[in-house]
Amino acid sequence: TYSVEGTAKNIGSERVSYSQINVRFYDKDNVMIGNSLDNAADIDPGITFSFKVIYLGEGIPDHYDISVGNI
C-alpha cells in the first residue's frame, strides 16, 4: 500500500468550512495511474491539520502531485 501523509495549515484570516487534499499518482513514464483525496472541515485560522491519502490504483507509483482546495 502506498500513501501520502502530510500537514496543511490555514494561513488565512477566516475559518475554512471544508478543505480537500487531492493527490494524483503517476508512473515512471509520467502517466497518471491514480487519484485519491482526503478532506478536513472547520479549520480555524492558524490551525495545522494532518492528512493521509491512500493510493488505490494499479501499478507502482513513481511520483505524485498535491493540490488543496477550499470551500
KOLLUM-295286 format. One line per field, with one value per atom (N, C-alpha, C): chain; atom name; residue number from 1; x, y, z. Coordinates in pm, 1 decimal, padded with zeros to 6 digits. Layout:
KOLLUM-295286
chaine: A ...
atome: CA ...
num: NUM ...
X: X ...
Y: Y ...
Z: Z ...
//
This chain:
KOLLUM-295286
chaine: A A A A A A A A A A A A A A A A A A A A A A A A A A A A A A A A A A A A A A A A A A A A A A A A A A A A A A A A A A A A A A A A A A A A A A A A A A A A A A A A A A A A A A A A A A A A A A A A A A A A A A A A A A A A A A A A A A A A A A A A A A A A A A A A A A A A A A A A A A A A A A A A A A A A A A A A A A A A A A A A A A A A A A A A A A A A A A A A A A A A A A A A A A A A A A A A A A A A A A A A A A A A A A A A A A A A A
atome: N CA C N CA C N CA C N CA C N CA C N CA C N CA C N CA C N CA C N CA C N CA C N CA C N CA C N CA C N CA C N CA C N CA C N CA C N CA C N CA C N CA C N CA C N CA C N CA C N CA C N CA C N CA C N CA C N CA C N CA C N CA C N CA C N CA C N CA C N CA C N CA C N CA C N CA C N CA C N CA C N CA C N CA C N CA C N CA C N CA C N CA C N CA C N CA C N CA C N CA C N CA C N CA C N CA C N CA C N CA C N CA C N CA C N CA C N CA C N CA C N CA C N CA C N CA C N CA C N CA C N CA C N CA C N CA C N CA C N CA C N CA C
num: 1 1 1 2 2 2 3 3 3 4 4 4 5 5 5 6 6 6 7 7 7 8 8 8 9 9 9 10 10 10 11 11 11 12 12 12 13 13 13 14 14 14 15 15 15 16 16 16 17 17 17 18 18 18 19 19 19 20 20 20 21 21 21 22 22 22 23 23 23 24 24 24 25 25 25 26 26 26 27 27 27 28 28 28 29 29 29 30 30 30 31 31 31 32 32 32 33 33 33 34 34 34 35 35 35 36 36 36 37 37 37 38 38 38 39 39 39 40 40 40 41 41 41 42 42 42 43 43 43 44 44 44 45 45 45 46 46 46 47 47 47 48 48 48 49 49 49 50 50 50 51 51 51 52 52 52 53 53 53 54 54 54 55 55 55 56 56 56 57 57 57 58 58 58 59 59 59 60 60 60 61 61 61 62 62 62 63 63 63 64 64 64 65 65 65 66 66 66 67 67 67 68 68 68 69 69 69 70 70 70 71 71 71
X: 00084.1 00000.0 00088.5 00053.9 00124.4 00031.6 00088.3 00008.0 00095.3 00028.7 00094.8 00038.0 00126.3 00085.6 00153.8 00083.8 00142.7 00056.5 00092.0 00014.7 -00012.2 -00119.8 -00154.1 -00199.0 -00189.4 -00222.8 -00314.2 -00413.2 -00497.7 -00421.4 -00367.6 -00290.4 -00377.0 -00504.7 -00597.1 -00645.2 -00734.9 -00787.5 -00929.1 -00983.6 -01117.9 -01118.4 -01219.7 -01237.2 -01264.3 -01202.6 -01227.9 -01329.3 -01445.5 -01550.1 -01519.3 -01450.1 -01417.8 -01292.7 -01199.8 -01077.7 -01057.8 -01021.3 -00998.8 -00855.8 -00785.7 -00648.6 -00653.9 -00614.9 -00615.3 -00472.7 -00452.0 -00320.5 -00336.6 -00257.0 -00254.1 -00123.5 -00134.9 -00020.2 00017.8 00148.4 00199.7 00299.0 00307.4 00409.3 00539.1 00640.5 00772.1 00769.6 00665.6 00651.6 00564.4 00533.8 00453.5 00308.0 00257.8 00118.1 00043.0 -00066.5 -00143.4 -00208.2 -00183.4 -00234.7 -00330.9 -00355.0 -00448.0 -00470.2 -00582.9 -00620.0 -00700.5 -00656.7 -00725.3 -00732.2 -00813.5 -00827.8 -00851.8 -00832.9 -00870.0 -00934.8 -01003.2 -01064.3 -01062.0 -01084.5 -01091.3 -01198.0 -01255.5 -01362.4 -01340.2 -01394.4 -01395.5 -01255.5 -01169.2 -01030.2 -01016.3 -00989.6 -00975.2 -00842.2 -00833.0 -00707.8 -00590.5 -00478.3 -00357.4 -00350.1 -00455.5 -00458.8 -00393.2 -00309.2 -00246.0 -00320.2 -00346.9 -00416.4 -00339.7 -00356.3 -00288.7 -00380.7 -00318.2 -00395.4 -00320.5 -00395.2 -00338.7 -00421.9 -00356.2 -00422.0 -00365.3 -00452.0 -00409.8 -00424.9 -00321.6 -00322.2 -00402.9 -00504.3 -00590.3 -00580.1 -00490.1 -00476.7 -00397.4 -00380.1 -00299.5 -00161.8 -00063.4 00072.4 00143.9 00270.3 00354.0 00375.3 00332.0 00352.3 00500.1 00541.6 00678.7 00685.6 00583.4 00578.1 00432.3 00411.0 00276.2 00278.6 00161.3 00147.3 00025.9 00026.9 -00077.0 -00139.1 -00271.0 -00340.6 -00439.2 -00462.9 -00555.1 -00659.1 -00784.9 -00893.2 -00979.8 -01033.6 -01118.9 -01255.1 -01355.8 -01490.0 -01533.6
Y: -00118.0 00000.0 00124.2 00219.2 00346.6 00455.4 00552.9 00665.2 00789.4 00903.0 01031.9 01091.5 01125.1 01185.0 01319.7 01412.9 01544.0 01630.2 01756.7 01855.4 01975.5 02044.6 02169.2 02267.0 02394.1 02496.6 02601.4 02642.9 02753.8 02882.5 02942.6 03066.0 03190.3 03168.1 03279.1 03338.4 03434.2 03502.1 03456.4 03361.3 03311.5 03159.9 03107.3 02962.5 02902.6 02790.1 02715.0 02606.4 02611.3 02514.9 02376.2 02371.0 02241.6 02257.4 02165.1 02163.9 02023.9 02015.2 01885.5 01877.6 01771.0 01746.0 01639.0 01675.7 01583.6 01542.2 01413.1 01361.9 01280.8 01316.4 01240.6 01162.7 01033.3 00943.7 00913.1 00910.6 00889.5 00773.9 00706.8 00603.8 00668.6 00587.6 00640.4 00710.0 00683.3 00748.1 00873.3 00917.8 01037.1 01022.1 00898.4 00870.1 00860.6 00935.8 00930.6 00792.3 00728.2 00593.7 00588.2 00700.7 00703.1 00843.6 00862.7 00991.5 00964.5 01016.8 00994.9 01125.6 01129.0 01252.2 01224.8 01330.0 01334.5 01470.6 01490.1 01619.8 01651.8 01777.4 01826.3 01934.7 01956.1 02054.1 02143.3 02264.5 02361.5 02387.6 02440.9 02468.4 02617.6 02650.2 02789.3 02847.0 02980.0 03044.2 03001.3 02973.3 02935.1 02788.3 02712.4 02571.0 02484.5 02392.8 02294.5 02162.8 02095.7 01967.1 01863.8 01739.6 01628.9 01565.7 01510.0 01436.4 01309.6 01214.1 01089.9 01049.0 01036.9 00997.3 00862.5 00765.3 00628.7 00604.3 00547.7 00512.4 00384.7 00390.2 00275.6 00224.1 00281.5 00243.6 00115.7 00081.5 -00034.5 00013.5 -00072.5 -00034.7 00029.9 00055.3 00112.7 00260.7 00347.4 00490.7 00528.0 00618.3 00668.6 00805.8 00887.4 01019.5 01066.9 01182.3 01234.3 01385.2 01446.8 01589.0 01608.9 01720.1 01750.6 01884.5 01891.8 02021.3 02028.1 02150.2 02171.3 02272.6 02240.9 02332.3 02356.7 02476.6 02514.6 02558.0 02537.5 02583.6 02680.2
Z: 00000.0 00000.0 00000.0 -00084.1 -00090.6 -00039.3 00028.4 00075.7 00083.8 00089.7 00108.2 00235.8 00328.6 00454.9 00469.6 00529.4 00549.4 00637.3 00641.0 00715.3 00626.2 00655.9 00588.5 00696.7 00665.5 00764.6 00702.0 00777.1 00735.3 00763.3 00658.1 00674.2 00652.3 00629.3 00609.9 00741.0 00728.5 00847.4 00883.1 00805.8 00831.8 00842.1 00909.0 00922.2 00784.2 00756.0 00633.5 00667.9 00605.2 00638.4 00581.9 00466.6 00405.6 00321.1 00335.8 00255.8 00201.2 00073.2 00009.3 -00040.9 -00003.0 -00045.9 -00154.0 -00275.2 -00389.0 -00421.3 -00440.9 -00479.6 -00607.7 -00709.2 -00833.5 -00836.9 -00864.1 -00867.0 -01011.9 -01040.1 -01175.3 -01177.2 -01292.7 -01309.0 -01357.5 -01383.5 -01422.8 -01557.9 -01639.8 -01770.1 -01763.2 -01641.0 -01614.1 -01657.6 -01658.0 -01686.8 -01554.1 -01541.3 -01417.4 -01403.2 -01289.2 -01265.1 -01146.9 -01084.3 -00972.3 -00922.1 -00854.2 -00798.8 -00672.4 -00559.0 -00431.6 -00354.5 -00249.2 -00172.6 -00025.0 00052.4 00193.1 00213.5 00324.1 00349.2 00497.7 00524.7 00662.2 00666.5 00783.9 00797.5 00918.5 00908.6 01018.7 01073.6 00987.4 01023.7 01052.8 01177.7 01218.3 01170.4 01160.6 01119.5 01208.5 01145.5 01218.1 01256.3 01231.8 01270.8 01162.6 01206.7 01119.9 01137.0 01025.4 01030.7 00949.4 00986.7 00919.1 00815.8 00711.1 00611.6 00571.7 00520.2 00467.6 00346.7 00233.8 00109.7 00067.3 00049.4 00016.6 -00133.0 -00192.9 -00334.6 -00353.9 -00441.5 -00465.4 -00609.7 -00686.8 -00826.7 -00846.5 -00973.4 -01009.4 -01055.1 -01042.4 -01078.8 -00962.1 -00983.3 -00877.9 -00906.5 -00814.9 -00838.3 -00826.9 -00914.5 -00913.5 -00846.1 -00867.2 -00806.8 -00801.6 -00740.8 -00721.7 -00717.4 -00730.4 -00702.2 -00612.0 -00540.9 -00442.2 -00474.3 -00460.2 -00467.4 -00351.4 -00303.8 -00192.1 -00236.8 -00211.4 -00244.7 -00123.1 -00113.9 -00000.9 -00051.8 00031.1 00000.4 00109.0
//
